[in-house]
Amino acid sequence: QVQPVESGGGLVQAGGSLRLSCAASGSIFSINVMGWYRQAPGKQRELVAAMTSGGTTNYADSVKGRFTISRDNAENTVSLQMNSLKPEDTAVYYCNYAGGGYDYWGQGTQVTVSS
């Protein structure tokens, strides 16, 4: 079992910045992927950004150039720096850990961007 726990999020004006952090605890596999997904009301959950334990990153086209994912393998943490936020970034953001054939989700943190 792995438990990802998110922190950060909140309310920000358009153009502002927020930073999300996630710490995973439990039976961590050395080879894994940690990332962020989001789900807006009435929409499906979508990938925002992910990063492998080897450092490979993947970003949604809608956040490229604005969001940056980083991680600390020693601490089993992943962060998402979100800049130039837009109202359409408003969603619940979920941390995901995938490793050993399993994936686990955090409980989510709300990000609201006002126009």
Disulfide bonds with the S-S distance in Angstrom:
Cys22-Cys95 2.05
